């Protein structure tokens, strides 16, 4: 970890500042014991967890004033976990998950930077049969559908951890797999809608992706 270059930044949500330690850029890589390699994470994809992506900012802005009272919330594939940190600031019941072996370490440090309460974290894959996470009322995520197979895997994982009445909100930048995912979610009994988000603060142009919403 000592060889990694990081940066510190602050993202504003109205009157709320969320402070982040992220990777400096997409060229960073550190896997001295081969932990990520054993998990199938290549050197090219290794740094993706540690960057703030536009989809992640859009999701966090949606969560800035989203109704959270009484809801148990799960962020799937949290990466740098911007939405989880913001929801934690709002005292939401938030749990974060990611497959990357360094995601939890960054989450702990960023929670400390924001003087927040500990955010429960579970490192898991979408094809895992583990059930320790339990069920949730709201499941969120951003930029998750990188590959064709992810659609089926993610839908199954979400359904495994969704309460009987559950809302799912995903921000997708348009990698070409969300139609397949939506078809799978509908087959699992969820209604589906999609919309264009408003431009996020500081953006030079509107976000080109979609907000995907599923309800059961």
DAFENKA-V583455 format. One record per backbone hydrogen bond with DSSP energy under -0.5 kcal/mol. CO is the residue of the C=O (numbers start at 1). NH is the residue of the N-H. Records with the same first field share a line. If there is no record, write none. Layout:
CO = NH + NH
This chain:
1 = 4
5 = 24
7 = 22
9 = 20
11 = 18
13 = 16
16 = 13
17 = 19
18 = 11
20 = 9 + 22
22 = 7
25 = 28
31 = 34
34 = 38
35 = 39
36 = 39 + 41
37 = 40
40 = 42
42 = 46
43 = 47
45 = 48
46 = 49
47 = 50
48 = 51
50 = 23
51 = 53
53 = 57
54 = 58
55 = 59
56 = 60
57 = 61
58 = 62
59 = 63
60 = 64
62 = 65
66 = 68
68 = 71
71 = 73 + 93
72 = 137 + 138
73 = 95
74 = 76 + 140
75 = 97
78 = 81
81 = 85
82 = 86
83 = 87
84 = 88
85 = 89
86 = 90
87 = 92
88 = 91
92 = 94
93 = 73
94 = 120
95 = 75
96 = 122
97 = 78
98 = 124
100 = 103
102 = 106
103 = 107
104 = 108
105 = 109
106 = 110
107 = 111
108 = 112
109 = 113
110 = 114
111 = 116
112 = 115
118 = 120
120 = 96
122 = 98 + 124
125 = 128
131 = 134
136 = 163
137 = 167
138 = 74
139 = 169
140 = 76
141 = 171
144 = 146
147 = 150 + 151
148 = 151
149 = 153
150 = 154
151 = 155
152 = 156
153 = 157
154 = 158
155 = 159
156 = 160
157 = 161
158 = 161
159 = 162
161 = 136
164 = 166
166 = 216
167 = 139
168 = 214
169 = 141
170 = 172 + 212
171 = 143
172 = 210
177 = 181
178 = 182
179 = 183
180 = 184
181 = 185
182 = 186
183 = 187
184 = 188
185 = 190
186 = 189
191 = 215
193 = 213
195 = 211
200 = 203
210 = 172 + 212
211 = 195 + 213
212 = 170
213 = 193
214 = 168
215 = 191
